[in-house]
């Protein structure tokens, strides 16, 4: 299985000598130079550099089904001489044979890997993916959906979030490089959905929108002077900083060494080190009781097998009368069940071991742990705007990403991930919610 996520030690080796270098256009952001499989580092990206084995029949079926779907959704250019379709995003195939071979063999993973290989592009990547996400259940005829096991694979057992597995999975994403995340995040270094005052959002308003989100969570949890707060999932420390500035005493847990180091630096620089304890610790090993617990977009990294342990840890950490404020990405329950059993592009390349829960799954597992849901508010359109700003910022800073040692395939992968996520929220396939949980039964 491909292990493309870079560590801080390996990222400088990722750009091969023949790699295409992003170019800055005179009047806009940097764009990637054309990429072909010959430009791909085969050691680094073996499943991108080499076409998968696929029989002619599977490839032909993929060509028929995908071509039919793209035409129906008006994502391909009309035939020569035909009346132009309405303006909209377009998917341009540079290597149709390779594209259909990958899709025929590996489904949506192949679709993404074909983009990484430069076999297709789009004038509006997020737009194309939004159209596809909104109609994903219609792309394959109903009788053929029963055969989905022929082109999807199970999640690797090695990606399970055991204590050792969780550390490895977190490191593969969050320990890529603090400098990489700084190229597209706002100065608060907050890597979760913001809450804006107005749309379309501007990057200049992102920091205040992130503070608005954090403050809403802290208010939901009742955090103030003297509150003993536990945060599960430190990020780069912005929530802990704002909680400590309110007078709270904060214990914050992370498995990312790079995040912990920078969070401690930022907390010390703010003069709040005496109020915040950053610990490299698994949530399952939490100690003590706290007046409030906050966890922002952490449950998605836990994995379905460990949701019972996660909610049990939340309740165990709560002092009598305490409050838990969660921010969680969610998807529909049936979609979650399908995704839970499937190795996806995101689980392979971006978040190994992760799974987005449904609202039903959160309700079931939190109730089983003795927790009651007292508030549940969704704002998925705000995440779509947050992701758009990150994606635009990332593409505008391609030369900086290249200087950090991240090769063109990584850059296409990261842009695809941000656009893919944005599409999920724009189409309504995904949502993000803030929830208030309290004790629902005696201990």
C-alpha positions as CSV (number, residue, x, y, z in Angstrom):
1,X,0.0,0.0,0.0
2,X,1.2,3.5,-0.8
3,X,2.4,5.5,2.2
4,X,2.7,9.0,0.6
5,X,2.4,11.2,3.6
6,X,5.7,12.9,4.4
7,X,7.5,13.2,7.7
8,X,9.6,16.2,8.5
9,X,12.7,14.1,7.9
10,X,11.6,12.7,4.5
11,X,9.8,15.6,2.8
12,X,13.0,17.1,1.3
13,X,13.6,13.9,-0.7
14,X,10.2,13.9,-2.4
15,X,10.9,16.1,-5.4
16,X,12.6,14.0,-8.1
17,X,15.2,15.6,-10.4
18,X,12.8,15.7,-13.4
19,X,9.8,17.0,-11.4
20,X,7.7,19.8,-12.9
21,X,8.2,23.0,-11.0
22,X,5.2,25.2,-10.3
23,X,5.2,28.5,-12.1
24,X,3.8,31.8,-10.9
25,X,1.6,33.5,-13.5
26,X,2.0,37.2,-14.0
27,X,-1.5,38.1,-13.0
28,X,-2.5,35.4,-10.6
29,X,-1.5,32.5,-8.3
30,X,1.0,29.9,-9.1
31,X,-0.2,27.0,-11.2
32,X,1.4,23.6,-11.6
33,X,3.4,22.9,-14.8
34,X,2.0,20.0,-16.9
35,X,2.7,16.7,-15.1
36,X,3.0,13.2,-16.6
37,X,3.8,9.8,-15.2
38,X,7.4,10.2,-16.3
39,X,7.6,13.1,-13.8
40,X,6.4,11.0,-10.9
41,X,8.9,9.6,-8.3
42,X,8.0,5.9,-8.5
43,X,9.6,5.2,-5.1
44,X,7.5,7.9,-3.5
45,X,4.3,7.4,-5.4
46,X,4.3,3.8,-6.8
47,X,0.5,3.7,-7.4
48,X,0.6,7.0,-9.3
49,X,3.7,6.3,-11.4
50,X,2.5,2.9,-12.7
51,X,-0.9,2.1,-14.2
52,X,-2.7,-0.7,-12.3
53,X,-3.4,-4.0,-14.0
54,X,-7.0,-4.0,-15.3
55,X,-8.7,-6.2,-17.8
56,X,-10.2,-4.8,-21.0
57,X,-13.7,-5.6,-19.9
58,X,-13.4,-3.6,-16.6
59,X,-11.8,-0.7,-18.5
60,X,-14.6,-0.7,-21.1
61,X,-17.3,-0.8,-18.5
62,X,-15.6,2.2,-16.7
63,X,-15.3,4.1,-20.0
64,X,-19.0,3.6,-20.7
65,X,-20.3,4.3,-17.2
66,X,-18.0,7.3,-16.5
67,X,-18.3,8.8,-19.9
68,X,-22.1,8.5,-19.8
69,X,-22.2,10.1,-16.3
70,X,-19.8,13.0,-17.2
71,X,-21.8,13.7,-20.3
72,X,-25.1,13.6,-18.4
73,X,-23.7,16.0,-15.8
74,X,-22.3,18.3,-18.6
75,X,-18.8,18.0,-17.2
76,X,-17.2,17.2,-20.6
77,X,-17.0,19.5,-23.6
78,X,-19.7,19.0,-26.2
79,X,-18.8,17.3,-29.5
80,X,-17.4,19.4,-32.3
81,X,-20.2,21.2,-34.0
82,X,-22.7,20.7,-31.2
83,X,-24.4,23.6,-29.5
84,X,-22.3,24.7,-26.5
85,X,-23.7,23.6,-23.1
86,X,-24.4,26.0,-20.3
87,X,-21.3,27.5,-18.8
88,X,-20.0,25.4,-15.9
89,X,-17.0,23.4,-14.6
90,X,-15.3,21.1,-17.1
91,X,-13.2,17.9,-16.7
92,X,-10.5,17.6,-19.3
93,X,-9.1,14.2,-20.0
94,X,-5.4,14.2,-21.1
95,X,-5.1,10.4,-21.2
96,X,-8.5,8.8,-21.4
97,X,-7.2,5.3,-21.6
98,X,-5.2,5.6,-18.4
99,X,-8.1,7.4,-16.7
100,X,-10.6,4.7,-17.4
101,X,-8.2,2.0,-16.6
102,X,-7.6,3.4,-13.1
103,X,-11.3,4.0,-12.5
104,X,-12.1,0.5,-13.7
105,X,-9.6,-1.0,-11.4
106,X,-9.8,1.2,-8.3
107,X,-13.0,3.3,-8.5
108,X,-12.7,6.6,-6.7
109,X,-9.2,5.9,-5.5
110,X,-8.3,5.5,-9.2
111,X,-10.1,8.7,-10.1
112,X,-8.0,10.6,-7.6
113,X,-4.7,8.9,-8.6
114,X,-5.4,9.7,-12.2
115,X,-5.6,13.4,-11.2
116,X,-2.3,13.0,-9.2
117,X,-0.7,11.5,-12.4
118,X,-1.8,14.5,-14.5
119,X,-4.2,12.4,-16.6
120,X,-7.0,14.8,-16.2
121,X,-7.5,18.4,-15.1
122,X,-10.2,20.9,-14.6
123,X,-10.7,24.7,-15.0
124,X,-12.7,24.5,-11.8
125,X,-11.6,21.4,-9.7
126,X,-13.8,22.2,-6.8
127,X,-16.8,22.8,-9.1
128,X,-16.4,19.5,-10.9
129,X,-16.1,17.6,-7.6
130,X,-19.1,19.4,-6.2
131,X,-21.2,18.3,-9.1
132,X,-20.0,14.7,-8.7
133,X,-20.5,14.8,-4.9
134,X,-24.1,16.0,-5.3
135,X,-24.9,13.2,-7.7
136,X,-22.6,10.4,-6.4
137,X,-25.4,8.0,-5.7
138,X,-26.6,8.3,-9.3
139,X,-23.3,7.8,-11.1
140,X,-23.6,4.0,-11.2
141,X,-26.9,2.3,-12.3
142,X,-28.7,0.7,-9.4
143,X,-28.2,-2.9,-10.5
144,X,-24.5,-2.4,-10.7
145,X,-24.1,-0.9,-7.2
146,X,-24.3,-4.4,-5.8
147,X,-21.0,-5.1,-7.6
148,X,-19.2,-2.3,-5.9
149,X,-16.9,-4.8,-4.1
150,X,-15.3,-5.5,-7.5
151,X,-13.7,-2.0,-7.6
152,X,-13.3,-1.1,-3.9
153,X,-11.0,-2.6,-1.3
154,X,-11.2,-3.0,2.4
155,X,-9.4,-0.7,4.8
156,X,-5.9,-1.9,5.7
157,X,-5.8,-3.6,9.1
158,X,-2.5,-1.7,9.8
159,X,-4.4,1.6,9.7
160,X,-6.5,0.8,12.8
161,X,-6.2,3.3,15.6
162,X,-4.7,1.2,18.3
163,X,-2.5,3.3,20.5
164,X,0.5,2.7,18.3
165,X,-1.6,3.0,15.1
166,X,-3.1,6.3,16.2
167,X,0.3,7.8,16.8
168,X,1.5,6.7,13.4
169,X,-1.7,7.9,11.6
170,X,-1.6,11.3,13.3
171,X,2.1,11.7,12.5
172,X,1.5,10.9,8.8
173,X,-0.8,14.0,8.5
174,X,-0.1,16.5,11.3
175,X,3.6,16.0,11.4
176,X,4.1,16.8,7.7
177,X,5.6,20.2,8.5
178,X,4.4,23.1,10.5
179,X,5.7,25.3,7.7
180,X,3.5,23.5,5.2
181,X,0.3,24.2,7.2
182,X,1.4,27.8,7.6
183,X,1.4,28.3,3.9
184,X,-2.4,28.1,3.7
185,X,-3.8,28.6,7.3
186,X,-4.4,32.0,8.8
187,X,-2.2,33.4,11.5
188,X,-4.2,31.6,14.2
189,X,-3.1,28.2,12.6
190,X,-6.6,26.9,13.2
191,X,-7.3,23.8,11.1
192,X,-11.0,23.4,11.4
193,X,-14.1,25.1,10.1
194,X,-14.5,28.8,10.9
195,X,-17.8,30.7,11.3
196,X,-18.1,33.8,9.2
197,X,-20.3,36.9,9.4
198,X,-20.9,37.2,5.7
199,X,-20.4,35.3,2.4
200,X,-18.4,35.2,0.2
201,X,-15.7,35.0,2.9
202,X,-12.4,36.8,2.5
203,X,-9.1,35.5,3.7
204,X,-8.6,38.7,5.7
205,X,-11.7,37.8,7.8
206,X,-10.6,34.1,8.4
207,X,-8.7,34.7,11.7
208,X,-11.7,36.6,13.3
209,X,-14.0,33.9,11.9
210,X,-11.9,31.2,13.6
211,X,-12.0,33.1,16.9
212,X,-15.8,33.4,16.5
213,X,-15.9,29.5,16.2
214,X,-13.6,29.0,19.2
215,X,-15.5,31.5,21.4
216,X,-18.8,29.8,20.5
217,X,-17.4,26.4,21.6
218,X,-15.9,27.9,24.8
219,X,-19.3,29.5,25.6
220,X,-21.1,26.3,24.9
221,X,-18.8,24.5,27.4
222,X,-19.2,27.3,30.0
223,X,-15.4,28.1,30.1
224,X,-14.5,31.1,32.2
225,X,-12.3,32.2,35.1
226,X,-11.1,29.2,37.0
227,X,-12.6,26.5,34.7
228,X,-10.6,23.3,34.6
229,X,-10.7,22.6,30.9
230,X,-9.6,19.5,29.0
231,X,-9.0,19.8,25.3
232,X,-8.6,16.6,23.2
233,X,-6.8,17.5,20.1
234,X,-4.5,20.5,20.6
235,X,-3.9,21.6,17.0
236,X,-1.4,24.5,17.2
237,X,-2.8,25.8,20.4
238,X,-5.2,28.6,19.5
239,X,-8.2,27.3,21.5
240,X,-6.0,26.7,24.5
241,X,-4.7,30.2,24.2
242,X,-8.2,31.8,24.1
243,X,-9.4,29.6,27.0
244,X,-6.4,30.5,29.2
245,X,-6.9,34.2,28.4
246,X,-10.4,33.8,29.9
247,X,-8.8,32.5,33.1
248,X,-9.2,28.8,32.5
249,X,-6.6,26.2,33.5
250,X,-6.1,24.1,30.4
251,X,-4.9,20.5,29.9
252,X,-4.6,19.9,26.2
253,X,-3.7,16.5,24.5
254,X,-2.2,15.7,21.2
255,X,-0.3,12.9,19.5
256,X,1.6,15.2,17.1
257,X,5.1,16.1,18.2
258,X,5.4,19.0,15.8
259,X,2.1,20.5,16.8
260,X,2.9,20.2,20.5
261,X,6.3,21.9,20.1
262,X,4.8,24.9,18.2
263,X,1.8,25.1,20.5
264,X,4.1,25.3,23.6
265,X,6.1,28.0,21.9
266,X,3.0,30.1,21.1
267,X,1.6,29.6,24.6
268,X,4.9,30.6,26.2
269,X,5.2,33.7,23.9
270,X,1.7,34.8,25.1
271,X,2.8,34.5,28.7
272,X,0.2,31.8,29.5
273,X,2.5,28.8,30.1
274,X,1.5,28.6,33.7
275,X,-2.2,28.1,32.7
276,X,-1.7,25.6,29.8
277,X,-0.3,22.1,30.0
278,X,0.4,20.6,26.5
279,X,0.7,16.8,26.8
280,X,1.7,14.2,24.2
281,X,-1.0,11.7,25.3
282,X,-3.6,9.5,23.9
283,X,-7.2,10.5,24.8
284,X,-7.6,6.9,26.2
285,X,-5.1,7.8,28.9
286,X,-6.6,11.0,30.1
287,X,-6.3,11.6,33.8
288,X,-8.4,13.7,36.3
289,X,-11.8,15.3,36.2
290,X,-12.5,18.6,34.5
291,X,-15.3,21.1,34.5
292,X,-15.4,21.3,30.7
293,X,-14.1,19.2,27.8
294,X,-13.7,20.5,24.3
295,X,-12.7,18.5,21.2
296,X,-12.7,20.1,17.8
297,X,-12.8,17.8,14.7
298,X,-11.0,15.0,16.6
299,X,-13.7,12.3,16.4
300,X,-13.0,11.9,12.7
301,X,-9.5,10.6,13.4
302,X,-10.6,8.1,16.1
303,X,-12.0,5.4,13.8
304,X,-15.4,3.7,14.3
305,X,-13.9,0.8,16.3
306,X,-12.8,3.3,19.0
307,X,-15.8,5.6,19.2
308,X,-17.0,3.8,22.3
309,X,-13.6,4.3,23.9
310,X,-13.7,8.0,22.9
311,X,-17.0,8.8,24.4
312,X,-16.2,6.8,27.5
313,X,-13.0,8.9,27.9
314,X,-15.0,12.1,27.5
315,X,-17.5,11.1,30.2
316,X,-14.8,9.8,32.5
317,X,-13.0,13.1,32.3
318,X,-16.0,15.1,33.2
319,X,-16.6,16.4,36.7
320,X,-20.2,16.3,38.0
321,X,-22.2,19.0,36.4
322,X,-19.6,19.5,33.6
323,X,-20.1,20.2,30.0
324,X,-18.6,18.8,26.8
325,X,-18.5,20.8,23.6
326,X,-17.7,19.0,20.4
327,X,-17.2,20.2,16.8
328,X,-17.6,17.3,14.4
329,X,-17.8,16.7,10.7
330,X,-20.7,14.4,9.8
331,X,-22.1,12.5,6.9
332,X,-25.3,10.6,6.2
333,X,-25.6,7.3,8.1
334,X,-25.8,5.1,5.0
335,X,-22.9,6.9,3.4
336,X,-21.0,6.4,6.7
337,X,-21.7,2.7,6.7
338,X,-20.4,2.3,3.1
339,X,-17.3,4.4,3.8
340,X,-16.5,2.6,7.0
341,X,-16.0,-0.6,5.1
342,X,-14.1,1.0,2.2
343,X,-10.6,2.1,1.6
344,X,-10.9,5.6,0.1
345,X,-8.7,8.2,-1.5
346,X,-8.8,10.2,1.7
347,X,-8.0,7.2,3.9
348,X,-5.1,6.2,1.6
349,X,-3.5,9.5,1.1
350,X,-4.6,12.0,3.7
351,X,-6.2,10.7,6.9
352,X,-5.3,7.0,7.4
353,X,-7.5,5.3,9.9
354,X,-10.1,8.1,10.0
355,X,-13.8,8.0,9.5
356,X,-16.4,10.8,9.5
357,X,-19.3,9.8,11.7
358,X,-23.0,10.3,11.2
359,X,-25.2,12.2,13.6
360,X,-26.9,8.8,14.4
361,X,-23.5,7.3,15.3
362,X,-22.6,10.2,17.6
363,X,-26.0,10.0,19.3
364,X,-25.7,6.2,19.7
365,X,-22.2,6.1,21.1
366,X,-22.5,9.2,23.3
367,X,-25.8,7.9,24.8
368,X,-24.1,4.5,25.5
369,X,-21.5,6.3,27.4
370,X,-24.1,8.0,29.6
371,X,-24.1,11.4,27.7
372,X,-27.1,13.5,26.6
373,X,-27.1,15.8,23.6
374,X,-28.4,19.2,24.7
375,X,-27.5,21.2,21.6
376,X,-26.7,20.4,18.0
377,X,-26.0,23.1,15.4
378,X,-24.8,22.6,11.8
379,X,-23.0,25.1,9.6
380,X,-21.6,23.2,6.6
381,X,-21.7,26.1,4.3
382,X,-19.1,27.8,6.5
383,X,-16.8,24.9,6.1
384,X,-17.1,25.1,2.3
385,X,-15.9,28.7,2.5
386,X,-13.1,27.9,4.9
387,X,-11.8,25.2,2.6
388,X,-12.1,27.5,-0.4
389,X,-9.9,30.0,1.3
390,X,-7.4,27.4,2.3
391,X,-7.3,26.0,-1.3
392,X,-6.8,29.4,-2.9
393,X,-4.1,30.3,-0.4
394,X,-2.3,26.9,-1.0
395,X,-2.3,27.3,-4.8
396,X,-1.1,30.9,-4.5
397,X,1.9,29.7,-2.4
398,X,3.0,26.8,-4.6
399,X,6.6,28.1,-4.9
400,X,6.8,28.2,-1.1
401,X,5.5,24.6,-0.9
402,X,8.1,23.6,-3.5
403,X,10.8,25.3,-1.4
404,X,9.8,23.2,1.6
405,X,10.6,20.1,-0.5
406,X,7.1,18.9,-1.4
407,X,7.0,17.6,-5.0
408,X,4.3,18.3,-7.7
409,X,2.5,15.1,-7.0
410,X,2.1,16.0,-3.3
411,X,0.9,19.4,-4.4
412,X,-1.7,18.0,-6.7
413,X,-2.8,15.5,-3.9
414,X,-3.2,18.3,-1.4
415,X,-5.1,20.6,-3.8
416,X,-7.4,17.6,-4.7
417,X,-7.9,16.9,-1.0
418,X,-8.9,20.5,-0.2
419,X,-11.2,20.7,-3.3
420,X,-12.7,17.2,-2.6
421,X,-13.5,18.3,1.0
422,X,-15.0,21.6,-0.2
423,X,-17.2,19.8,-2.6
424,X,-18.5,17.5,0.1
425,X,-19.8,20.5,2.1
426,X,-21.0,22.5,-0.9
427,X,-23.1,19.5,-2.1
428,X,-24.5,18.8,1.3
429,X,-22.9,15.4,1.4
430,X,-21.0,16.5,4.5
431,X,-21.9,18.8,7.4
432,X,-20.0,20.2,10.4
433,X,-21.8,20.6,13.7
434,X,-21.2,21.9,17.2
435,X,-22.7,19.8,20.0
436,X,-23.2,20.2,23.7
437,X,-23.1,16.9,25.7
438,X,-23.8,16.6,29.4
439,X,-24.2,13.7,31.8
440,X,-27.4,11.9,30.9
441,X,-27.4,9.2,33.7
442,X,-25.8,8.6,37.1
443,X,-22.2,7.2,37.1
